[in-house]
Every structure is written in C-alpha cells, then in structure tokens.
Amino acid sequence: SLEESRTAAANVMKKTSGPTIKIQTILDAFKLFFTNEMLEQIVLHTNLYAKRYYDKKIRPRQDSYNIRSDSHF
C-alpha cells in the first residue's frame, strides 16, 4: 500500500551534510578547482608555448615579407 512505501518523516534528511559553499558565478565554481598559483603556472607555460610557436611559424613569414631588393633603389 501507499502508506507502507512512504519513508517516515524522521528518516528524511532536510539539510545537506558536510560543509557547503554558495556558488553564485561560474568564476566562483572555477576558483574551487584552480588556485592563483596554478593559474600563474598555466599562464606562464601557455605564454612560453605561444612564443615558441610565434618564433617558429609566424615570425619567419613576417621576415620574408620585409625582404627588400637593392636592385629597385
């Protein structure tokens, strides 16, 4: 019967167990997983990777556009 399948009110938890943190923004949630030190390392290594990529791929192309021929002067 319906009454037998119901859980007694005394056995229903009304509060969340353990510590809780109110998350209001996506940034709040992000900060739970990444410390400032971790972000500094991510930025540092991302910038180093970008510099290597730029020096290898982009800069040689830009240098080739700036080559002048002395025969035109």
PDB file of N, CA, C and O in Angstrom:
ATOM      1  N   SER A   1       0.835  -1.191   0.000  1.00  0.00           N
ATOM      2  CA  SER A   1       0.000   0.000   0.000  1.00  0.00           C
ATOM      3  C   SER A   1       0.876   1.250   0.000  1.00  0.00           C
ATOM      4  O   SER A   1       2.076   1.177   0.264  1.00  0.00           O
ATOM      5  N   LEU A   2       0.267   2.395  -0.298  1.00  0.00           N
ATOM      6  CA  LEU A   2       0.979   3.663  -0.374  1.00  0.00           C
ATOM      7  C   LEU A   2       1.596   4.037   0.967  1.00  0.00           C
ATOM      8  O   LEU A   2       2.715   4.549   1.003  1.00  0.00           O
ATOM      9  N   GLU A   3       0.915   3.800   2.031  1.00  0.00           N
ATOM     10  CA  GLU A   3       1.418   4.157   3.352  1.00  0.00           C
ATOM     11  C   GLU A   3       2.643   3.342   3.725  1.00  0.00           C
ATOM     12  O   GLU A   3       3.533   3.861   4.398  1.00  0.00           O
ATOM     13  N   GLU A   4       2.719   2.107   3.318  1.00  0.00           N
ATOM     14  CA  GLU A   4       3.869   1.263   3.641  1.00  0.00           C
ATOM     15  C   GLU A   4       5.113   1.683   2.864  1.00  0.00           C
ATOM     16  O   GLU A   4       6.228   1.495   3.352  1.00  0.00           O
ATOM     17  N   SER A   5       4.949   2.253   1.653  1.00  0.00           N
ATOM     18  CA  SER A   5       6.099   2.626   0.831  1.00  0.00           C
ATOM     19  C   SER A   5       6.663   3.998   1.182  1.00  0.00           C
ATOM     20  O   SER A   5       7.761   4.336   0.740  1.00  0.00           O
ATOM     21  N   ARG A   6       5.952   4.786   1.956  1.00  0.00           N
ATOM     22  CA  ARG A   6       6.442   6.103   2.344  1.00  0.00           C
ATOM     23  C   ARG A   6       7.545   5.974   3.386  1.00  0.00           C
ATOM     24  O   ARG A   6       7.518   5.082   4.234  1.00  0.00           O
ATOM     25  N   THR A   7       8.504   6.871   3.308  1.00  0.00           N
ATOM     26  CA  THR A   7       9.569   6.922   4.300  1.00  0.00           C
ATOM     27  C   THR A   7       9.091   7.778   5.462  1.00  0.00           C
ATOM     28  O   THR A   7       8.465   8.819   5.259  1.00  0.00           O
ATOM     29  N   ALA A   8       9.378   7.349   6.644  1.00  0.00           N
ATOM     30  CA  ALA A   8       8.978   8.112   7.824  1.00  0.00           C
ATOM     31  C   ALA A   8       9.653   9.476   7.795  1.00  0.00           C
ATOM     32  O   ALA A   8      10.822   9.582   7.423  1.00  0.00           O
ATOM     33  N   ALA A   9       8.926  10.520   8.184  1.00  0.00           N
ATOM     34  CA  ALA A   9       9.449  11.886   8.157  1.00  0.00           C
ATOM     35  C   ALA A   9      10.728  12.015   8.973  1.00  0.00           C
ATOM     36  O   ALA A   9      11.583  12.832   8.630  1.00  0.00           O
ATOM     37  N   ALA A  10      10.885  11.254  10.018  1.00  0.00           N
ATOM     38  CA  ALA A  10      12.083  11.315  10.851  1.00  0.00           C
ATOM     39  C   ALA A  10      13.312  10.816  10.095  1.00  0.00           C
ATOM     40  O   ALA A  10      14.435  11.162  10.463  1.00  0.00           O
ATOM     41  N   ASN A  11      13.128  10.017   9.056  1.00  0.00           N
ATOM     42  CA  ASN A  11      14.248   9.463   8.293  1.00  0.00           C
ATOM     43  C   ASN A  11      14.620  10.286   7.060  1.00  0.00           C
ATOM     44  O   ASN A  11      15.538   9.909   6.331  1.00  0.00           O
ATOM     45  N   VAL A  12      13.944  11.377   6.814  1.00  0.00           N
ATOM     46  CA  VAL A  12      14.224  12.216   5.650  1.00  0.00           C
ATOM     47  C   VAL A  12      15.172  13.329   6.070  1.00  0.00           C
ATOM     48  O   VAL A  12      14.879  14.091   6.991  1.00  0.00           O
ATOM     49  N   MET A  13      16.335  13.420   5.376  1.00  0.00           N
ATOM     50  CA  MET A  13      17.304  14.473   5.682  1.00  0.00           C
ATOM     51  C   MET A  13      16.810  15.791   5.107  1.00  0.00           C
ATOM     52  O   MET A  13      16.413  15.861   3.944  1.00  0.00           O
ATOM     53  N   LYS A  14      16.836  16.826   5.919  1.00  0.00           N
ATOM     54  CA  LYS A  14      16.363  18.129   5.482  1.00  0.00           C
ATOM     55  C   LYS A  14      17.504  19.094   5.182  1.00  0.00           C
ATOM     56  O   LYS A  14      17.278  20.138   4.572  1.00  0.00           O
ATOM     57  N   LYS A  15      18.702  18.770   5.593  1.00  0.00           N
ATOM     58  CA  LYS A  15      19.865  19.623   5.353  1.00  0.00           C
ATOM     59  C   LYS A  15      20.919  18.825   4.603  1.00  0.00           C
ATOM     60  O   LYS A  15      20.982  17.600   4.703  1.00  0.00           O
ATOM     61  N   THR A  16      21.753  19.548   3.841  1.00  0.00           N
ATOM     62  CA  THR A  16      22.872  18.923   3.156  1.00  0.00           C
ATOM     63  C   THR A  16      23.949  18.617   4.178  1.00  0.00           C
ATOM     64  O   THR A  16      24.296  19.473   4.992  1.00  0.00           O
ATOM     65  N   SER A  17      24.472  17.427   4.142  1.00  0.00           N
ATOM     66  CA  SER A  17      25.519  17.078   5.094  1.00  0.00           C
ATOM     67  C   SER A  17      26.861  17.621   4.618  1.00  0.00           C
ATOM     68  O   SER A  17      27.080  17.821   3.423  1.00  0.00           O
ATOM     69  N   GLY A  18      27.735  17.850   5.558  1.00  0.00           N
ATOM     70  CA  GLY A  18      29.077  18.318   5.235  1.00  0.00           C
ATOM     71  C   GLY A  18      29.112  19.809   4.958  1.00  0.00           C
ATOM     72  O   GLY A  18      28.076  20.473   4.920  1.00  0.00           O
ATOM     73  N   PRO A  19      30.328  20.328   4.765  1.00  0.00           N
ATOM     74  CA  PRO A  19      30.460  21.761   4.506  1.00  0.00           C
ATOM     75  C   PRO A  19      29.883  22.113   3.134  1.00  0.00           C
ATOM     76  O   PRO A  19      29.996  21.345   2.179  1.00  0.00           O
ATOM     77  N   THR A  20      29.277  23.268   3.061  1.00  0.00           N
ATOM     78  CA  THR A  20      28.725  23.726   1.788  1.00  0.00           C
ATOM     79  C   THR A  20      29.259  25.115   1.478  1.00  0.00           C
ATOM     80  O   THR A  20      29.559  25.899   2.378  1.00  0.00           O
ATOM     81  N   ILE A  21      29.370  25.401   0.196  1.00  0.00           N
ATOM     82  CA  ILE A  21      29.823  26.707  -0.270  1.00  0.00           C
ATOM     83  C   ILE A  21      28.794  27.202  -1.269  1.00  0.00           C
ATOM     84  O   ILE A  21      28.367  26.460  -2.154  1.00  0.00           O
ATOM     85  N   LYS A  22      28.401  28.447  -1.126  1.00  0.00           N
ATOM     86  CA  LYS A  22      27.418  29.001  -2.054  1.00  0.00           C
ATOM     87  C   LYS A  22      28.142  29.497  -3.305  1.00  0.00           C
ATOM     88  O   LYS A  22      28.969  30.406  -3.242  1.00  0.00           O
ATOM     89  N   ILE A  23      27.819  28.894  -4.418  1.00  0.00           N
ATOM     90  CA  ILE A  23      28.407  29.275  -5.696  1.00  0.00           C
ATOM     91  C   ILE A  23      27.422  30.198  -6.403  1.00  0.00           C
ATOM     92  O   ILE A  23      26.280  29.820  -6.663  1.00  0.00           O
ATOM     93  N   GLN A  24      27.875  31.409  -6.711  1.00  0.00           N
ATOM     94  CA  GLN A  24      26.981  32.369  -7.362  1.00  0.00           C
ATOM     95  C   GLN A  24      27.337  32.598  -8.827  1.00  0.00           C
ATOM     96  O   GLN A  24      26.478  32.979  -9.623  1.00  0.00           O
ATOM     97  N   THR A  25      28.598  32.369  -9.186  1.00  0.00           N
ATOM     98  CA  THR A  25      29.011  32.607 -10.570  1.00  0.00           C
ATOM     99  C   THR A  25      29.846  31.435 -11.066  1.00  0.00           C
ATOM    100  O   THR A  25      30.295  30.595 -10.287  1.00  0.00           O
ATOM    101  N   ILE A  26      30.040  31.399 -12.361  1.00  0.00           N
ATOM    102  CA  ILE A  26      30.911  30.382 -12.950  1.00  0.00           C
ATOM    103  C   ILE A  26      32.331  30.559 -12.419  1.00  0.00           C
ATOM    104  O   ILE A  26      33.035  29.579 -12.176  1.00  0.00           O
ATOM    105  N   LEU A  27      32.747  31.808 -12.240  1.00  0.00           N
ATOM    106  CA  LEU A  27      34.083  32.076 -11.703  1.00  0.00           C
ATOM    107  C   LEU A  27      34.237  31.510 -10.294  1.00  0.00           C
ATOM    108  O   LEU A  27      35.297  30.979  -9.963  1.00  0.00           O
ATOM    109  N   ASP A  28      33.214  31.611  -9.467  1.00  0.00           N
ATOM    110  CA  ASP A  28      33.258  31.020  -8.122  1.00  0.00           C
ATOM    111  C   ASP A  28      33.504  29.516  -8.204  1.00  0.00           C
ATOM    112  O   ASP A  28      34.308  28.969  -7.450  1.00  0.00           O
ATOM    113  N   ALA A  29      32.810  28.856  -9.119  1.00  0.00           N
ATOM    114  CA  ALA A  29      32.990  27.409  -9.289  1.00  0.00           C
ATOM    115  C   ALA A  29      34.396  27.103  -9.792  1.00  0.00           C
ATOM    116  O   ALA A  29      35.034  26.163  -9.318  1.00  0.00           O
ATOM    117  N   PHE A  30      34.878  27.884 -10.742  1.00  0.00           N
ATOM    118  CA  PHE A  30      36.220  27.702 -11.301  1.00  0.00           C
ATOM    119  C   PHE A  30      37.279  27.811 -10.209  1.00  0.00           C
ATOM    120  O   PHE A  30      38.223  27.022 -10.167  1.00  0.00           O
ATOM    121  N   LYS A  31      37.114  28.794  -9.329  1.00  0.00           N
ATOM    122  CA  LYS A  31      38.093  29.029  -8.264  1.00  0.00           C
ATOM    123  C   LYS A  31      38.151  27.898  -7.243  1.00  0.00           C
ATOM    124  O   LYS A  31      39.124  27.793  -6.496  1.00  0.00           O
ATOM    125  N   LEU A  32      37.128  27.053  -7.200  1.00  0.00           N
ATOM    126  CA  LEU A  32      37.173  25.896  -6.305  1.00  0.00           C
ATOM    127  C   LEU A  32      38.217  24.880  -6.760  1.00  0.00           C
ATOM    128  O   LEU A  32      38.745  24.120  -5.947  1.00  0.00           O
ATOM    129  N   PHE A  33      38.513  24.868  -8.050  1.00  0.00           N
ATOM    130  CA  PHE A  33      39.409  23.863  -8.613  1.00  0.00           C
ATOM    131  C   PHE A  33      40.806  24.392  -8.920  1.00  0.00           C
ATOM    132  O   PHE A  33      41.754  23.609  -8.968  1.00  0.00           O
ATOM    133  N   PHE A  34      40.959  25.706  -9.129  1.00  0.00           N
ATOM    134  CA  PHE A  34      42.248  26.278  -9.509  1.00  0.00           C
ATOM    135  C   PHE A  34      42.651  27.374  -8.528  1.00  0.00           C
ATOM    136  O   PHE A  34      41.895  28.317  -8.295  1.00  0.00           O
ATOM    137  N   THR A  35      43.851  27.244  -7.955  1.00  0.00           N
ATOM    138  CA  THR A  35      44.386  28.291  -7.083  1.00  0.00           C
ATOM    139  C   THR A  35      45.046  29.353  -7.956  1.00  0.00           C
ATOM    140  O   THR A  35      45.279  29.128  -9.143  1.00  0.00           O
ATOM    141  N   ASN A  36      45.348  30.508  -7.369  1.00  0.00           N
ATOM    142  CA  ASN A  36      46.048  31.562  -8.110  1.00  0.00           C
ATOM    143  C   ASN A  36      47.408  31.079  -8.593  1.00  0.00           C
ATOM    144  O   ASN A  36      47.835  31.420  -9.696  1.00  0.00           O
ATOM    145  N   GLU A  37      48.090  30.285  -7.771  1.00  0.00           N
ATOM    146  CA  GLU A  37      49.399  29.765  -8.163  1.00  0.00           C
ATOM    147  C   GLU A  37      49.276  28.848  -9.380  1.00  0.00           C
ATOM    148  O   GLU A  37      50.118  28.889 -10.277  1.00  0.00           O
ATOM    149  N   MET A  38      48.240  28.032  -9.410  1.00  0.00           N
ATOM    150  CA  MET A  38      48.023  27.155 -10.562  1.00  0.00           C
ATOM    151  C   MET A  38      47.759  27.985 -11.817  1.00  0.00           C
ATOM    152  O   MET A  38      48.285  27.680 -12.887  1.00  0.00           O
ATOM    153  N   LEU A  39      46.948  29.028 -11.688  1.00  0.00           N
ATOM    154  CA  LEU A  39      46.656  29.886 -12.837  1.00  0.00           C
ATOM    155  C   LEU A  39      47.904  30.592 -13.338  1.00  0.00           C
ATOM    156  O   LEU A  39      48.091  30.741 -14.546  1.00  0.00           O
ATOM    157  N   GLU A  40      48.763  31.030 -12.416  1.00  0.00           N
ATOM    158  CA  GLU A  40      50.019  31.667 -12.820  1.00  0.00           C
ATOM    159  C   GLU A  40      50.878  30.702 -13.630  1.00  0.00           C
ATOM    160  O   GLU A  40      51.479  31.101 -14.629  1.00  0.00           O
ATOM    161  N   GLN A  41      50.944  29.446 -13.216  1.00  0.00           N
ATOM    162  CA  GLN A  41      51.713  28.441 -13.955  1.00  0.00           C
ATOM    163  C   GLN A  41      51.096  28.168 -15.330  1.00  0.00           C
ATOM    164  O   GLN A  41      51.818  28.026 -16.316  1.00  0.00           O
ATOM    165  N   ILE A  42      49.783  28.097 -15.394  1.00  0.00           N
ATOM    166  CA  ILE A  42      49.109  27.876 -16.678  1.00  0.00           C
ATOM    167  C   ILE A  42      49.407  29.027 -17.633  1.00  0.00           C
ATOM    168  O   ILE A  42      49.723  28.799 -18.801  1.00  0.00           O
ATOM    169  N   VAL A  43      49.310  30.260 -17.144  1.00  0.00           N
ATOM    170  CA  VAL A  43      49.583  31.435 -17.978  1.00  0.00           C
ATOM    171  C   VAL A  43      51.041  31.447 -18.417  1.00  0.00           C
ATOM    172  O   VAL A  43      51.330  31.697 -19.587  1.00  0.00           O
ATOM    173  N   LEU A  44      51.960  31.182 -17.498  1.00  0.00           N
ATOM    174  CA  LEU A  44      53.385  31.165 -17.823  1.00  0.00           C
ATOM    175  C   LEU A  44      53.679  30.176 -18.945  1.00  0.00           C
ATOM    176  O   LEU A  44      54.319  30.529 -19.935  1.00  0.00           O
ATOM    177  N   HIS A  45      53.217  28.952 -18.794  1.00  0.00           N
ATOM    178  CA  HIS A  45      53.534  27.919 -19.781  1.00  0.00           C
ATOM    179  C   HIS A  45      52.775  28.117 -21.089  1.00  0.00           C
ATOM    180  O   HIS A  45      53.278  27.760 -22.154  1.00  0.00           O
ATOM    181  N   THR A  46      51.583  28.677 -21.023  1.00  0.00           N
ATOM    182  CA  THR A  46      50.850  29.000 -22.248  1.00  0.00           C
ATOM    183  C   THR A  46      51.592  30.074 -23.028  1.00  0.00           C
ATOM    184  O   THR A  46      51.710  29.988 -24.250  1.00  0.00           O
ATOM    185  N   ASN A  47      52.088  31.082 -22.329  1.00  0.00           N
ATOM    186  CA  ASN A  47      52.836  32.149 -22.991  1.00  0.00           C
ATOM    187  C   ASN A  47      54.148  31.639 -23.573  1.00  0.00           C
ATOM    188  O   ASN A  47      54.536  32.052 -24.666  1.00  0.00           O
ATOM    189  N   LEU A  48      54.839  30.746 -22.861  1.00  0.00           N
ATOM    190  CA  LEU A  48      56.076  30.169 -23.401  1.00  0.00           C
ATOM    191  C   LEU A  48      55.791  29.369 -24.666  1.00  0.00           C
ATOM    192  O   LEU A  48      56.530  29.469 -25.645  1.00  0.00           O
ATOM    193  N   TYR A  49      54.728  28.581 -24.648  1.00  0.00           N
ATOM    194  CA  TYR A  49      54.343  27.799 -25.823  1.00  0.00           C
ATOM    195  C   TYR A  49      53.993  28.729 -26.988  1.00  0.00           C
ATOM    196  O   TYR A  49      54.402  28.487 -28.124  1.00  0.00           O
ATOM    197  N   ALA A  50      53.240  29.787 -26.705  1.00  0.00           N
ATOM    198  CA  ALA A  50      52.852  30.732 -27.753  1.00  0.00           C
ATOM    199  C   ALA A  50      54.072  31.418 -28.351  1.00  0.00           C
ATOM    200  O   ALA A  50      54.132  31.618 -29.565  1.00  0.00           O
ATOM    201  N   LYS A  51      55.037  31.780 -27.528  1.00  0.00           N
ATOM    202  CA  LYS A  51      56.251  32.429 -28.027  1.00  0.00           C
ATOM    203  C   LYS A  51      57.023  31.491 -28.939  1.00  0.00           C
ATOM    204  O   LYS A  51      57.492  31.902 -30.001  1.00  0.00           O
ATOM    205  N   ARG A  52      57.160  30.221 -28.531  1.00  0.00           N
ATOM    206  CA  ARG A  52      57.857  29.248 -29.390  1.00  0.00           C
ATOM    207  C   ARG A  52      57.126  29.092 -30.716  1.00  0.00           C
ATOM    208  O   ARG A  52      57.757  29.044 -31.772  1.00  0.00           O
ATOM    209  N   TYR A  53      55.804  29.012 -30.667  1.00  0.00           N
ATOM    210  CA  TYR A  53      55.010  28.877 -31.889  1.00  0.00           C
ATOM    211  C   TYR A  53      55.186  30.117 -32.769  1.00  0.00           C
ATOM    212  O   TYR A  53      55.401  30.003 -33.975  1.00  0.00           O
ATOM    213  N   TYR A  54      55.094  31.290 -32.162  1.00  0.00           N
ATOM    214  CA  TYR A  54      55.234  32.545 -32.895  1.00  0.00           C
ATOM    215  C   TYR A  54      56.609  32.636 -33.542  1.00  0.00           C
ATOM    216  O   TYR A  54      56.725  32.964 -34.723  1.00  0.00           O
ATOM    217  N   ASP A  55      57.659  32.342 -32.760  1.00  0.00           N
ATOM    218  CA  ASP A  55      59.023  32.431 -33.286  1.00  0.00           C
ATOM    219  C   ASP A  55      59.257  31.451 -34.428  1.00  0.00           C
ATOM    220  O   ASP A  55      60.008  31.744 -35.358  1.00  0.00           O
ATOM    221  N   LYS A  56      58.619  30.294 -34.362  1.00  0.00           N
ATOM    222  CA  LYS A  56      58.839  29.253 -35.368  1.00  0.00           C
ATOM    223  C   LYS A  56      57.964  29.442 -36.610  1.00  0.00           C
ATOM    224  O   LYS A  56      58.441  29.261 -37.730  1.00  0.00           O
ATOM    225  N   LYS A  57      56.705  29.801 -36.427  1.00  0.00           N
ATOM    226  CA  LYS A  57      55.746  29.824 -37.537  1.00  0.00           C
ATOM    227  C   LYS A  57      55.455  31.218 -38.081  1.00  0.00           C
ATOM    228  O   LYS A  57      55.416  31.406 -39.297  1.00  0.00           O
ATOM    229  N   ILE A  58      55.254  32.175 -37.225  1.00  0.00           N
ATOM    230  CA  ILE A  58      54.774  33.488 -37.650  1.00  0.00           C
ATOM    231  C   ILE A  58      55.916  34.415 -38.042  1.00  0.00           C
ATOM    232  O   ILE A  58      55.880  35.028 -39.109  1.00  0.00           O
ATOM    233  N   ARG A  59      56.910  34.521 -37.203  1.00  0.00           N
ATOM    234  CA  ARG A  59      57.991  35.468 -37.449  1.00  0.00           C
ATOM    235  C   ARG A  59      58.720  35.199 -38.764  1.00  0.00           C
ATOM    236  O   ARG A  59      58.979  36.156 -39.493  1.00  0.00           O
ATOM    237  N   PRO A  60      59.069  33.955 -39.114  1.00  0.00           N
ATOM    238  CA  PRO A  60      59.751  33.754 -40.409  1.00  0.00           C
ATOM    239  C   PRO A  60      58.904  34.249 -41.589  1.00  0.00           C
ATOM    240  O   PRO A  60      59.451  34.758 -42.567  1.00  0.00           O
ATOM    241  N   ARG A  61      57.605  34.108 -41.510  1.00  0.00           N
ATOM    242  CA  ARG A  61      56.726  34.582 -42.576  1.00  0.00           C
ATOM    243  C   ARG A  61      56.754  36.108 -42.650  1.00  0.00           C
ATOM    244  O   ARG A  61      56.786  36.675 -43.742  1.00  0.00           O
ATOM    245  N   GLN A  62      56.742  36.766 -41.508  1.00  0.00           N
ATOM    246  CA  GLN A  62      56.783  38.227 -41.494  1.00  0.00           C
ATOM    247  C   GLN A  62      58.120  38.724 -42.027  1.00  0.00           C
ATOM    248  O   GLN A  62      58.169  39.715 -42.757  1.00  0.00           O
ATOM    249  N   ASP A  63      59.200  38.045 -41.668  1.00  0.00           N
ATOM    250  CA  ASP A  63      60.521  38.442 -42.144  1.00  0.00           C
ATOM    251  C   ASP A  63      60.611  38.335 -43.661  1.00  0.00           C
ATOM    252  O   ASP A  63      61.255  39.170 -44.296  1.00  0.00           O
ATOM    253  N   SER A  64      59.981  37.329 -44.252  1.00  0.00           N
ATOM    254  CA  SER A  64      60.051  37.153 -45.703  1.00  0.00           C
ATOM    255  C   SER A  64      59.296  38.264 -46.430  1.00  0.00           C
ATOM    256  O   SER A  64      59.629  38.568 -47.575  1.00  0.00           O
ATOM    257  N   TYR A  65      58.297  38.875 -45.807  1.00  0.00           N
ATOM    258  CA  TYR A  65      57.578  39.989 -46.425  1.00  0.00           C
ATOM    259  C   TYR A  65      58.407  41.271 -46.405  1.00  0.00           C
ATOM    260  O   TYR A  65      58.164  42.172 -47.208  1.00  0.00           O
ATOM    261  N   ASN A  66      59.366  41.364 -45.513  1.00  0.00           N
ATOM    262  CA  ASN A  66      60.145  42.588 -45.339  1.00  0.00           C
ATOM    263  C   ASN A  66      61.467  42.572 -46.097  1.00  0.00           C
ATOM    264  O   ASN A  66      62.248  43.517 -45.979  1.00  0.00           O
ATOM    265  N   ILE A  67      61.736  41.535 -46.865  1.00  0.00           N
ATOM    266  CA  ILE A  67      62.996  41.457 -47.611  1.00  0.00           C
ATOM    267  C   ILE A  67      62.930  42.439 -48.774  1.00  0.00           C
ATOM    268  O   ILE A  67      61.992  42.418 -49.571  1.00  0.00           O
ATOM    269  N   ARG A  68      63.941  43.299 -48.857  1.00  0.00           N
ATOM    270  CA  ARG A  68      63.999  44.285 -49.937  1.00  0.00           C
ATOM    271  C   ARG A  68      65.081  43.884 -50.927  1.00  0.00           C
ATOM    272  O   ARG A  68      66.092  43.275 -50.578  1.00  0.00           O
ATOM    273  N   SER A  69      64.836  44.236 -52.122  1.00  0.00           N
ATOM    274  CA  SER A  69      65.845  44.003 -53.151  1.00  0.00           C
ATOM    275  C   SER A  69      66.535  45.331 -53.426  1.00  0.00           C
ATOM    276  O   SER A  69      65.873  46.338 -53.675  1.00  0.00           O
ATOM    277  N   ASP A  70      67.860  45.334 -53.382  1.00  0.00           N
ATOM    278  CA  ASP A  70      68.623  46.563 -53.623  1.00  0.00           C
ATOM    279  C   ASP A  70      68.526  47.015 -55.075  1.00  0.00           C
ATOM    280  O   ASP A  70      68.842  48.166 -55.377  1.00  0.00           O
ATOM    281  N   SER A  71      68.100  46.141 -55.977  1.00  0.00           N
ATOM    282  CA  SER A  71      68.049  46.496 -57.392  1.00  0.00           C
ATOM    283  C   SER A  71      66.970  47.539 -57.691  1.00  0.00           C
ATOM    284  O   SER A  71      66.998  48.155 -58.757  1.00  0.00           O
ATOM    285  N   HIS A  72      66.037  47.747 -56.793  1.00  0.00           N
ATOM    286  CA  HIS A  72      64.983  48.730 -57.025  1.00  0.00           C
ATOM    287  C   HIS A  72      65.377  50.134 -56.588  1.00  0.00           C
ATOM    288  O   HIS A  72      64.624  51.077 -56.832  1.00  0.00           O
ATOM    289  N   PHE A  73      66.508  50.302 -55.963  1.00  0.00           N
ATOM    290  CA  PHE A  73      66.903  51.615 -55.444  1.00  0.00           C
ATOM    291  C   PHE A  73      67.975  52.232 -56.269  1.00  0.00           C
ATOM    292  O   PHE A  73      68.423  53.339 -55.970  1.00  0.00           O
TER     293      PHE A  73
END
